[in-house]
Amino acid sequence: MSLVLLDDNMSLQMAAVAARAHTHPMSEATIRSCFGHLYTSFGVIENDTLCGFAILHQIFEDATLMDICVDPACQGKGLGKVLLSRVIAAATAKGAEVLLLEVRQSGTTARALYAALGFETTGVRKGYYKTDTGSEDAILMQLPL
């Protein structure tokens, strides 16, 4: 396994991983828009295959985890924790004071990972995420750095 910086040439592979991991994933065009001087993307590569990725957006002291995603075939190996730890380190190194994220209310595994790494729940966005039957709330979380 190797942890690498990703560039926009990987956006198609990132979109494919997201499509397998999320019920309503970001499009390849949206992922492609997440490259540039305000963004940093990390990926986990195993056997020449992208197994997961994380996208960090940072403006001055505020950093936001835009997406973190591990292919279902690669889940259960701690790759989410590896990616999230790298995001935290990168945001800290760039002078961020807080790392923000939002997560589906139903994302109990993700929420447990975030809590284990020190994230605190700060609020709720009612009906923020689309579902097959309507919508669900987004749980807002932050980690002081």
CNS distance restraints for C-alpha pairs under 8 A (distance, minus, plus):
assign (resid   1 and name CA) (resid  44 and name CA) 6.63 0.50 0.50
assign (resid   1 and name CA) (resid  45 and name CA) 5.67 0.50 0.50
assign (resid   1 and name CA) (resid  46 and name CA) 4.67 0.50 0.50
assign (resid   1 and name CA) (resid  47 and name CA) 7.49 0.50 0.50
assign (resid   2 and name CA) (resid  44 and name CA) 5.64 0.50 0.50
assign (resid   2 and name CA) (resid  45 and name CA) 5.28 0.50 0.50
assign (resid   2 and name CA) (resid  46 and name CA) 6.64 0.50 0.50
assign (resid   3 and name CA) (resid  42 and name CA) 6.85 0.50 0.50
assign (resid   3 and name CA) (resid  43 and name CA) 5.68 0.50 0.50
assign (resid   3 and name CA) (resid  44 and name CA) 4.66 0.50 0.50
assign (resid   3 and name CA) (resid  45 and name CA) 6.46 0.50 0.50
assign (resid   3 and name CA) (resid  83 and name CA) 7.85 0.50 0.50
assign (resid   4 and name CA) (resid  42 and name CA) 5.59 0.50 0.50
assign (resid   4 and name CA) (resid  43 and name CA) 5.28 0.50 0.50
assign (resid   4 and name CA) (resid  44 and name CA) 6.40 0.50 0.50
assign (resid   4 and name CA) (resid  45 and name CA) 7.43 0.50 0.50
assign (resid   5 and name CA) (resid  40 and name CA) 7.44 0.50 0.50
assign (resid   5 and name CA) (resid  41 and name CA) 5.82 0.50 0.50
assign (resid   5 and name CA) (resid  42 and name CA) 4.57 0.50 0.50
assign (resid   5 and name CA) (resid  43 and name CA) 6.22 0.50 0.50
assign (resid   6 and name CA) (resid  10 and name CA) 6.42 0.50 0.50
assign (resid   6 and name CA) (resid  40 and name CA) 7.75 0.50 0.50
assign (resid   6 and name CA) (resid  41 and name CA) 5.26 0.50 0.50
assign (resid   6 and name CA) (resid  42 and name CA) 5.42 0.50 0.50
assign (resid   6 and name CA) (resid  43 and name CA) 6.11 0.50 0.50
assign (resid   7 and name CA) (resid  11 and name CA) 7.49 0.50 0.50
assign (resid   7 and name CA) (resid  35 and name CA) 6.97 0.50 0.50
assign (resid   7 and name CA) (resid  41 and name CA) 7.15 0.50 0.50
assign (resid   8 and name CA) (resid  32 and name CA) 5.74 0.50 0.50
assign (resid   8 and name CA) (resid  35 and name CA) 6.28 0.50 0.50
assign (resid  10 and name CA) (resid  14 and name CA) 6.10 0.50 0.50
assign (resid  11 and name CA) (resid  15 and name CA) 6.05 0.50 0.50
assign (resid  11 and name CA) (resid  28 and name CA) 6.06 0.50 0.50
assign (resid  11 and name CA) (resid  31 and name CA) 6.01 0.50 0.50
assign (resid  11 and name CA) (resid  32 and name CA) 5.53 0.50 0.50
assign (resid  12 and name CA) (resid  16 and name CA) 6.29 0.50 0.50
assign (resid  12 and name CA) (resid  28 and name CA) 5.92 0.50 0.50
assign (resid  13 and name CA) (resid  17 and name CA) 6.32 0.50 0.50
assign (resid  13 and name CA) (resid  50 and name CA) 6.95 0.50 0.50
assign (resid  14 and name CA) (resid  18 and name CA) 6.14 0.50 0.50
assign (resid  14 and name CA) (resid  28 and name CA) 7.58 0.50 0.50
assign (resid  14 and name CA) (resid  31 and name CA) 7.53 0.50 0.50
assign (resid  14 and name CA) (resid  50 and name CA) 7.49 0.50 0.50
assign (resid  14 and name CA) (resid  52 and name CA) 7.65 0.50 0.50
assign (resid  14 and name CA) (resid  53 and name CA) 6.99 0.50 0.50
assign (resid  15 and name CA) (resid  19 and name CA) 6.03 0.50 0.50
assign (resid  15 and name CA) (resid  25 and name CA) 7.63 0.50 0.50
assign (resid  15 and name CA) (resid  26 and name CA) 7.01 0.50 0.50
assign (resid  15 and name CA) (resid  27 and name CA) 6.29 0.50 0.50
assign (resid  15 and name CA) (resid  28 and name CA) 5.04 0.50 0.50
assign (resid  15 and name CA) (resid  31 and name CA) 6.98 0.50 0.50
assign (resid  16 and name CA) (resid  20 and name CA) 6.45 0.50 0.50
assign (resid  17 and name CA) (resid  21 and name CA) 6.17 0.50 0.50
assign (resid  17 and name CA) (resid  50 and name CA) 7.63 0.50 0.50
assign (resid  17 and name CA) (resid  51 and name CA) 7.19 0.50 0.50
assign (resid  17 and name CA) (resid  52 and name CA) 6.81 0.50 0.50
assign (resid  17 and name CA) (resid  69 and name CA) 7.30 0.50 0.50
assign (resid  17 and name CA) (resid  70 and name CA) 7.01 0.50 0.50
assign (resid  17 and name CA) (resid  71 and name CA) 5.31 0.50 0.50
assign (resid  18 and name CA) (resid  22 and name CA) 5.60 0.50 0.50
assign (resid  18 and name CA) (resid  25 and name CA) 5.47 0.50 0.50
assign (resid  18 and name CA) (resid  26 and name CA) 7.03 0.50 0.50
assign (resid  18 and name CA) (resid  69 and name CA) 6.24 0.50 0.50
assign (resid  18 and name CA) (resid  70 and name CA) 7.71 0.50 0.50
assign (resid  18 and name CA) (resid  71 and name CA) 7.25 0.50 0.50
assign (resid  19 and name CA) (resid  23 and name CA) 7.10 0.50 0.50
assign (resid  19 and name CA) (resid  24 and name CA) 7.46 0.50 0.50
assign (resid  19 and name CA) (resid  25 and name CA) 5.51 0.50 0.50
assign (resid  19 and name CA) (resid  26 and name CA) 7.96 0.50 0.50
assign (resid  20 and name CA) (resid  71 and name CA) 6.27 0.50 0.50
assign (resid  20 and name CA) (resid  72 and name CA) 6.75 0.50 0.50
assign (resid  21 and name CA) (resid  25 and name CA) 7.82 0.50 0.50
assign (resid  21 and name CA) (resid  69 and name CA) 6.53 0.50 0.50
assign (resid  21 and name CA) (resid  70 and name CA) 6.47 0.50 0.50
assign (resid  21 and name CA) (resid  71 and name CA) 5.44 0.50 0.50
assign (resid  21 and name CA) (resid  72 and name CA) 5.77 0.50 0.50
assign (resid  22 and name CA) (resid  69 and name CA) 7.85 0.50 0.50
assign (resid  23 and name CA) (resid 131 and name CA) 7.62 0.50 0.50
assign (resid  24 and name CA) (resid 130 and name CA) 7.09 0.50 0.50
assign (resid  24 and name CA) (resid 131 and name CA) 7.44 0.50 0.50
assign (resid  26 and name CA) (resid  30 and name CA) 5.99 0.50 0.50
assign (resid  26 and name CA) (resid  31 and name CA) 6.44 0.50 0.50
assign (resid  27 and name CA) (resid  31 and name CA) 6.23 0.50 0.50
assign (resid  28 and name CA) (resid  32 and name CA) 5.98 0.50 0.50
assign (resid  29 and name CA) (resid  33 and name CA) 6.27 0.50 0.50
assign (resid  30 and name CA) (resid  34 and name CA) 6.70 0.50 0.50
assign (resid  31 and name CA) (resid  35 and name CA) 7.77 0.50 0.50
assign (resid  34 and name CA) (resid  39 and name CA) 6.09 0.50 0.50
assign (resid  34 and name CA) (resid  55 and name CA) 7.38 0.50 0.50
assign (resid  34 and name CA) (resid  57 and name CA) 7.92 0.50 0.50
assign (resid  35 and name CA) (resid  39 and name CA) 5.41 0.50 0.50
assign (resid  35 and name CA) (resid  40 and name CA) 6.93 0.50 0.50
assign (resid  35 and name CA) (resid  41 and name CA) 7.65 0.50 0.50
assign (resid  36 and name CA) (resid  40 and name CA) 7.75 0.50 0.50
assign (resid  38 and name CA) (resid  57 and name CA) 5.62 0.50 0.50
assign (resid  38 and name CA) (resid  58 and name CA) 5.47 0.50 0.50
assign (resid  38 and name CA) (resid  59 and name CA) 6.53 0.50 0.50
assign (resid  39 and name CA) (resid  55 and name CA) 6.93 0.50 0.50
assign (resid  39 and name CA) (resid  56 and name CA) 5.51 0.50 0.50
assign (resid  39 and name CA) (resid  57 and name CA) 4.52 0.50 0.50
assign (resid  39 and name CA) (resid  58 and name CA) 6.44 0.50 0.50
assign (resid  40 and name CA) (resid  55 and name CA) 5.93 0.50 0.50
assign (resid  40 and name CA) (resid  56 and name CA) 5.15 0.50 0.50
assign (resid  40 and name CA) (resid  57 and name CA) 6.62 0.50 0.50
assign (resid  41 and name CA) (resid  53 and name CA) 6.98 0.50 0.50
assign (resid  41 and name CA) (resid  54 and name CA) 5.63 0.50 0.50
assign (resid  41 and name CA) (resid  55 and name CA) 4.43 0.50 0.50
assign (resid  41 and name CA) (resid  56 and name CA) 6.12 0.50 0.50
assign (resid  42 and name CA) (resid  53 and name CA) 5.44 0.50 0.50
assign (resid  42 and name CA) (resid  54 and name CA) 5.31 0.50 0.50
assign (resid  42 and name CA) (resid  55 and name CA) 6.59 0.50 0.50
assign (resid  42 and name CA) (resid  83 and name CA) 6.98 0.50 0.50
assign (resid  42 and name CA) (resid  86 and name CA) 7.84 0.50 0.50
assign (resid  42 and name CA) (resid  87 and name CA) 7.79 0.50 0.50
assign (resid  43 and name CA) (resid  50 and name CA) 6.69 0.50 0.50
assign (resid  43 and name CA) (resid  51 and name CA) 7.42 0.50 0.50
assign (resid  43 and name CA) (resid  52 and name CA) 5.63 0.50 0.50
assign (resid  43 and name CA) (resid  53 and name CA) 4.18 0.50 0.50
assign (resid  43 and name CA) (resid  54 and name CA) 6.54 0.50 0.50
assign (resid  43 and name CA) (resid  83 and name CA) 7.33 0.50 0.50
assign (resid  44 and name CA) (resid  50 and name CA) 5.91 0.50 0.50
assign (resid  44 and name CA) (resid  51 and name CA) 5.55 0.50 0.50
assign (resid  44 and name CA) (resid  52 and name CA) 5.31 0.50 0.50
assign (resid  44 and name CA) (resid  53 and name CA) 6.26 0.50 0.50
assign (resid  44 and name CA) (resid  79 and name CA) 7.34 0.50 0.50
assign (resid  44 and name CA) (resid  83 and name CA) 7.48 0.50 0.50
assign (resid  45 and name CA) (resid  49 and name CA) 5.33 0.50 0.50
assign (resid  45 and name CA) (resid  50 and name CA) 4.63 0.50 0.50
assign (resid  45 and name CA) (resid  51 and name CA) 5.75 0.50 0.50
assign (resid  45 and name CA) (resid  52 and name CA) 7.52 0.50 0.50
assign (resid  46 and name CA) (resid  50 and name CA) 6.56 0.50 0.50
assign (resid  46 and name CA) (resid  51 and name CA) 6.54 0.50 0.50
assign (resid  51 and name CA) (resid  70 and name CA) 5.87 0.50 0.50
assign (resid  51 and name CA) (resid  71 and name CA) 5.38 0.50 0.50
assign (resid  51 and name CA) (resid  73 and name CA) 8.00 0.50 0.50
assign (resid  51 and name CA) (resid  74 and name CA) 6.04 0.50 0.50
assign (resid  52 and name CA) (resid  68 and name CA) 7.50 0.50 0.50
assign (resid  52 and name CA) (resid  69 and name CA) 5.36 0.50 0.50
assign (resid  52 and name CA) (resid  70 and name CA) 4.01 0.50 0.50
assign (resid  52 and name CA) (resid  71 and name CA) 5.77 0.50 0.50
assign (resid  52 and name CA) (resid  74 and name CA) 7.96 0.50 0.50
assign (resid  52 and name CA) (resid  79 and name CA) 7.26 0.50 0.50
assign (resid  52 and name CA) (resid  80 and name CA) 7.63 0.50 0.50
assign (resid  52 and name CA) (resid  83 and name CA) 7.98 0.50 0.50
assign (resid  53 and name CA) (resid  67 and name CA) 7.87 0.50 0.50
assign (resid  53 and name CA) (resid  68 and name CA) 5.72 0.50 0.50
assign (resid  53 and name CA) (resid  69 and name CA) 5.52 0.50 0.50
assign (resid  53 and name CA) (resid  70 and name CA) 6.59 0.50 0.50
assign (resid  53 and name CA) (resid  83 and name CA) 6.87 0.50 0.50
assign (resid  54 and name CA) (resid  65 and name CA) 7.37 0.50 0.50
assign (resid  54 and name CA) (resid  66 and name CA) 7.50 0.50 0.50
assign (resid  54 and name CA) (resid  67 and name CA) 5.52 0.50 0.50
assign (resid  54 and name CA) (resid  68 and name CA) 4.17 0.50 0.50
assign (resid  54 and name CA) (resid  69 and name CA) 6.43 0.50 0.50
assign (resid  54 and name CA) (resid  83 and name CA) 6.25 0.50 0.50
assign (resid  54 and name CA) (resid  84 and name CA) 7.30 0.50 0.50
assign (resid  54 and name CA) (resid  87 and name CA) 7.35 0.50 0.50
assign (resid  55 and name CA) (resid  65 and name CA) 6.02 0.50 0.50
assign (resid  55 and name CA) (resid  66 and name CA) 5.33 0.50 0.50
assign (resid  55 and name CA) (resid  67 and name CA) 5.33 0.50 0.50
assign (resid  55 and name CA) (resid  68 and name CA) 6.50 0.50 0.50
assign (resid  55 and name CA) (resid  87 and name CA) 7.98 0.50 0.50
assign (resid  56 and name CA) (resid  63 and name CA) 6.89 0.50 0.50
assign (resid  56 and name CA) (resid  64 and name CA) 5.83 0.50 0.50
assign (resid  56 and name CA) (resid  65 and name CA) 4.82 0.50 0.50
assign (resid  56 and name CA) (resid  66 and name CA) 5.82 0.50 0.50
assign (resid  56 and name CA) (resid  67 and name CA) 7.61 0.50 0.50
assign (resid  56 and name CA) (resid  87 and name CA) 6.56 0.50 0.50
assign (resid  56 and name CA) (resid  91 and name CA) 7.82 0.50 0.50
assign (resid  57 and name CA) (resid  63 and name CA) 5.65 0.50 0.50
assign (resid  57 and name CA) (resid  64 and name CA) 5.14 0.50 0.50
assign (resid  57 and name CA) (resid  65 and name CA) 6.41 0.50 0.50
assign (resid  57 and name CA) (resid  66 and name CA) 6.54 0.50 0.50
assign (resid  58 and name CA) (resid  62 and name CA) 5.78 0.50 0.50
assign (resid  58 and name CA) (resid  63 and name CA) 4.16 0.50 0.50
assign (resid  58 and name CA) (resid  64 and name CA) 6.19 0.50 0.50
assign (resid  58 and name CA) (resid  91 and name CA) 7.37 0.50 0.50
assign (resid  58 and name CA) (resid  96 and name CA) 7.55 0.50 0.50
assign (resid  59 and name CA) (resid  63 and name CA) 6.38 0.50 0.50
assign (resid  60 and name CA) (resid  95 and name CA) 7.31 0.50 0.50
assign (resid  60 and name CA) (resid  96 and name CA) 6.62 0.50 0.50
assign (resid  61 and name CA) (resid  95 and name CA) 6.00 0.50 0.50
assign (resid  61 and name CA) (resid  96 and name CA) 4.00 0.50 0.50
assign (resid  61 and name CA) (resid  97 and name CA) 5.02 0.50 0.50
assign (resid  61 and name CA) (resid  98 and name CA) 6.76 0.50 0.50
assign (resid  62 and name CA) (resid  96 and name CA) 5.53 0.50 0.50
assign (resid  62 and name CA) (resid  97 and name CA) 6.28 0.50 0.50
assign (resid  62 and name CA) (resid  98 and name CA) 5.58 0.50 0.50
assign (resid  62 and name CA) (resid  99 and name CA) 6.46 0.50 0.50
assign (resid  62 and name CA) (resid 100 and name CA) 7.58 0.50 0.50
assign (resid  63 and name CA) (resid  91 and name CA) 6.34 0.50 0.50
assign (resid  63 and name CA) (resid  96 and name CA) 5.99 0.50 0.50
assign (resid  63 and name CA) (resid  97 and name CA) 7.79 0.50 0.50
assign (resid  63 and name CA) (resid  98 and name CA) 6.17 0.50 0.50
assign (resid  63 and name CA) (resid  99 and name CA) 4.74 0.50 0.50
assign (resid  63 and name CA) (resid 100 and name CA) 6.15 0.50 0.50
assign (resid  64 and name CA) (resid  99 and name CA) 5.45 0.50 0.50
assign (resid  64 and name CA) (resid 100 and name CA) 4.62 0.50 0.50
assign (resid  64 and name CA) (resid 101 and name CA) 5.73 0.50 0.50
assign (resid  65 and name CA) (resid  87 and name CA) 7.75 0.50 0.50
assign (resid  65 and name CA) (resid  99 and name CA) 7.04 0.50 0.50
assign (resid  65 and name CA) (resid 100 and name CA) 6.22 0.50 0.50
assign (resid  65 and name CA) (resid 101 and name CA) 5.24 0.50 0.50
assign (resid  66 and name CA) (resid 101 and name CA) 7.02 0.50 0.50
assign (resid  68 and name CA) (resid  80 and name CA) 7.37 0.50 0.50
assign (resid  68 and name CA) (resid  83 and name CA) 7.65 0.50 0.50
assign (resid  68 and name CA) (resid  84 and name CA) 7.67 0.50 0.50
assign (resid  69 and name CA) (resid  80 and name CA) 7.20 0.50 0.50
assign (resid  70 and name CA) (resid  74 and name CA) 6.52 0.50 0.50
assign (resid  70 and name CA) (resid  75 and name CA) 6.12 0.50 0.50
assign (resid  70 and name CA) (resid  79 and name CA) 7.01 0.50 0.50
assign (resid  70 and name CA) (resid  80 and name CA) 6.44 0.50 0.50
assign (resid  71 and name CA) (resid  75 and name CA) 6.36 0.50 0.50
assign (resid  74 and name CA) (resid  79 and name CA) 7.80 0.50 0.50
assign (resid  75 and name CA) (resid  79 and name CA) 7.07 0.50 0.50
assign (resid  75 and name CA) (resid  80 and name CA) 7.97 0.50 0.50
assign (resid  78 and name CA) (resid  82 and name CA) 6.41 0.50 0.50
assign (resid  79 and name CA) (resid  83 and name CA) 6.14 0.50 0.50
assign (resid  80 and name CA) (resid  84 and name CA) 6.02 0.50 0.50
assign (resid  81 and name CA) (resid  85 and name CA) 5.89 0.50 0.50
assign (resid  81 and name CA) (resid 113 and name CA) 7.07 0.50 0.50
assign (resid  82 and name CA) (resid  86 and name CA) 6.29 0.50 0.50
assign (resid  83 and name CA) (resid  87 and name CA) 6.27 0.50 0.50
assign (resid  84 and name CA) (resid  88 and name CA) 6.20 0.50 0.50
assign (resid  85 and name CA) (resid  89 and name CA) 6.22 0.50 0.50
assign (resid  86 and name CA) (resid  90 and name CA) 6.11 0.50 0.50
assign (resid  87 and name CA) (resid  91 and name CA) 6.10 0.50 0.50
assign (resid  88 and name CA) (resid  92 and name CA) 6.09 0.50 0.50
assign (resid  88 and name CA) (resid  99 and name CA) 7.39 0.50 0.50
assign (resid  89 and name CA) (resid  93 and name CA) 6.06 0.50 0.50
assign (resid  90 and name CA) (resid  94 and name CA) 6.23 0.50 0.50
assign (resid  91 and name CA) (resid  95 and name CA) 6.45 0.50 0.50
assign (resid  91 and name CA) (resid  96 and name CA) 5.27 0.50 0.50
assign (resid  91 and name CA) (resid  99 and name CA) 7.33 0.50 0.50
assign (resid  92 and name CA) (resid  96 and name CA) 5.23 0.50 0.50
assign (resid  92 and name CA) (resid  97 and name CA) 7.25 0.50 0.50
assign (resid  92 and name CA) (resid 145 and name CA) 6.32 0.50 0.50
assign (resid  96 and name CA) (resid 145 and name CA) 6.69 0.50 0.50
assign (resid  97 and name CA) (resid 144 and name CA) 6.01 0.50 0.50
assign (resid  97 and name CA) (resid 145 and name CA) 4.88 0.50 0.50
assign (resid  98 and name CA) (resid 142 and name CA) 6.62 0.50 0.50
assign (resid  98 and name CA) (resid 143 and name CA) 5.57 0.50 0.50
assign (resid  98 and name CA) (resid 144 and name CA) 4.44 0.50 0.50
assign (resid  98 and name CA) (resid 145 and name CA) 5.21 0.50 0.50
assign (resid  99 and name CA) (resid 142 and name CA) 5.49 0.50 0.50
assign (resid  99 and name CA) (resid 143 and name CA) 5.08 0.50 0.50
assign (resid  99 and name CA) (resid 144 and name CA) 6.49 0.50 0.50
assign (resid  99 and name CA) (resid 145 and name CA) 7.04 0.50 0.50
assign (resid 100 and name CA) (resid 140 and name CA) 7.52 0.50 0.50
assign (resid 100 and name CA) (resid 141 and name CA) 5.93 0.50 0.50
assign (resid 100 and name CA) (resid 142 and name CA) 4.43 0.50 0.50
assign (resid 100 and name CA) (resid 143 and name CA) 6.57 0.50 0.50
assign (resid 101 and name CA) (resid 140 and name CA) 6.00 0.50 0.50
assign (resid 101 and name CA) (resid 141 and name CA) 5.42 0.50 0.50
assign (resid 101 and name CA) (resid 142 and name CA) 6.28 0.50 0.50
assign (resid 102 and name CA) (resid 138 and name CA) 5.79 0.50 0.50
assign (resid 102 and name CA) (resid 139 and name CA) 5.39 0.50 0.50
assign (resid 102 and name CA) (resid 140 and name CA) 4.49 0.50 0.50
assign (resid 102 and name CA) (resid 141 and name CA) 6.03 0.50 0.50
assign (resid 103 and name CA) (resid 107 and name CA) 6.49 0.50 0.50
assign (resid 103 and name CA) (resid 110 and name CA) 7.53 0.50 0.50
assign (resid 103 and name CA) (resid 111 and name CA) 7.12 0.50 0.50
assign (resid 103 and name CA) (resid 138 and name CA) 5.31 0.50 0.50
assign (resid 103 and name CA) (resid 139 and name CA) 5.23 0.50 0.50
assign (resid 103 and name CA) (resid 140 and name CA) 6.69 0.50 0.50
assign (resid 103 and name CA) (resid 141 and name CA) 7.90 0.50 0.50
assign (resid 104 and name CA) (resid 129 and name CA) 6.87 0.50 0.50
assign (resid 104 and name CA) (resid 136 and name CA) 6.96 0.50 0.50
assign (resid 104 and name CA) (resid 137 and name CA) 6.21 0.50 0.50
assign (resid 104 and name CA) (resid 138 and name CA) 4.75 0.50 0.50
assign (resid 104 and name CA) (resid 139 and name CA) 6.15 0.50 0.50
assign (resid 105 and name CA) (resid 136 and name CA) 6.76 0.50 0.50
assign (resid 105 and name CA) (resid 137 and name CA) 5.60 0.50 0.50
assign (resid 105 and name CA) (resid 138 and name CA) 5.66 0.50 0.50
assign (resid 105 and name CA) (resid 139 and name CA) 5.79 0.50 0.50
assign (resid 106 and name CA) (resid 136 and name CA) 7.96 0.50 0.50
assign (resid 107 and name CA) (resid 111 and name CA) 6.05 0.50 0.50
assign (resid 108 and name CA) (resid 112 and name CA) 6.04 0.50 0.50
assign (resid 109 and name CA) (resid 113 and name CA) 6.38 0.50 0.50
assign (resid 110 and name CA) (resid 114 and name CA) 6.24 0.50 0.50
assign (resid 111 and name CA) (resid 115 and name CA) 6.11 0.50 0.50
assign (resid 112 and name CA) (resid 116 and name CA) 6.05 0.50 0.50
assign (resid 113 and name CA) (resid 117 and name CA) 6.38 0.50 0.50
assign (resid 114 and name CA) (resid 118 and name CA) 6.48 0.50 0.50
assign (resid 114 and name CA) (resid 119 and name CA) 5.27 0.50 0.50
assign (resid 115 and name CA) (resid 119 and name CA) 4.84 0.50 0.50
assign (resid 115 and name CA) (resid 120 and name CA) 6.43 0.50 0.50
assign (resid 118 and name CA) (resid 143 and name CA) 6.18 0.50 0.50
assign (resid 119 and name CA) (resid 141 and name CA) 5.95 0.50 0.50
assign (resid 119 and name CA) (resid 142 and name CA) 5.13 0.50 0.50
assign (resid 119 and name CA) (resid 143 and name CA) 4.48 0.50 0.50
assign (resid 119 and name CA) (resid 144 and name CA) 7.82 0.50 0.50
assign (resid 120 and name CA) (resid 141 and name CA) 5.26 0.50 0.50
assign (resid 120 and name CA) (resid 142 and name CA) 5.45 0.50 0.50
assign (resid 120 and name CA) (resid 143 and name CA) 6.39 0.50 0.50
assign (resid 121 and name CA) (resid 139 and name CA) 6.90 0.50 0.50
assign (resid 121 and name CA) (resid 140 and name CA) 5.77 0.50 0.50
assign (resid 121 and name CA) (resid 141 and name CA) 4.30 0.50 0.50
assign (resid 121 and name CA) (resid 142 and name CA) 6.64 0.50 0.50
assign (resid 122 and name CA) (resid 139 and name CA) 7.79 0.50 0.50
assign (resid 122 and name CA) (resid 140 and name CA) 5.46 0.50 0.50
assign (resid 122 and name CA) (resid 141 and name CA) 5.33 0.50 0.50
assign (resid 122 and name CA) (resid 142 and name CA) 6.85 0.50 0.50
assign (resid 123 and name CA) (resid 139 and name CA) 6.12 0.50 0.50
assign (resid 123 and name CA) (resid 140 and name CA) 4.97 0.50 0.50
assign (resid 123 and name CA) (resid 141 and name CA) 7.16 0.50 0.50
assign (resid 124 and name CA) (resid 137 and name CA) 6.53 0.50 0.50
assign (resid 124 and name CA) (resid 138 and name CA) 5.62 0.50 0.50
assign (resid 124 and name CA) (resid 139 and name CA) 4.72 0.50 0.50
assign (resid 124 and name CA) (resid 140 and name CA) 5.61 0.50 0.50
assign (resid 125 and name CA) (resid 137 and name CA) 5.55 0.50 0.50
assign (resid 125 and name CA) (resid 138 and name CA) 4.97 0.50 0.50
assign (resid 125 and name CA) (resid 139 and name CA) 6.54 0.50 0.50
assign (resid 125 and name CA) (resid 140 and name CA) 7.31 0.50 0.50
assign (resid 126 and name CA) (resid 136 and name CA) 6.94 0.50 0.50
assign (resid 126 and name CA) (resid 137 and name CA) 4.56 0.50 0.50
assign (resid 126 and name CA) (resid 138 and name CA) 6.56 0.50 0.50
assign (resid 127 and name CA) (resid 135 and name CA) 4.94 0.50 0.50
assign (resid 127 and name CA) (resid 136 and name CA) 4.58 0.50 0.50
assign (resid 127 and name CA) (resid 137 and name CA) 4.52 0.50 0.50
assign (resid 127 and name CA) (resid 138 and name CA) 7.13 0.50 0.50
assign (resid 128 and name CA) (resid 135 and name CA) 6.56 0.50 0.50
assign (resid 128 and name CA) (resid 136 and name CA) 6.12 0.50 0.50
assign (resid 128 and name CA) (resid 137 and name CA) 5.31 0.50 0.50
assign (resid 128 and name CA) (resid 138 and name CA) 5.64 0.50 0.50
assign (resid 129 and name CA) (resid 135 and name CA) 5.31 0.50 0.50
assign (resid 129 and name CA) (resid 136 and name CA) 5.26 0.50 0.50
assign (resid 129 and name CA) (resid 137 and name CA) 6.25 0.50 0.50
assign (resid 129 and name CA) (resid 138 and name CA) 6.50 0.50 0.50
assign (resid 130 and name CA) (resid 134 and name CA) 5.92 0.50 0.50
assign (resid 130 and name CA) (resid 135 and name CA) 4.34 0.50 0.50
assign (resid 130 and name CA) (resid 136 and name CA) 6.51 0.50 0.50
assign (resid 131 and name CA) (resid 135 and name CA) 4.85 0.50 0.50
assign (resid 131 and name CA) (resid 136 and name CA) 6.72 0.50 0.50
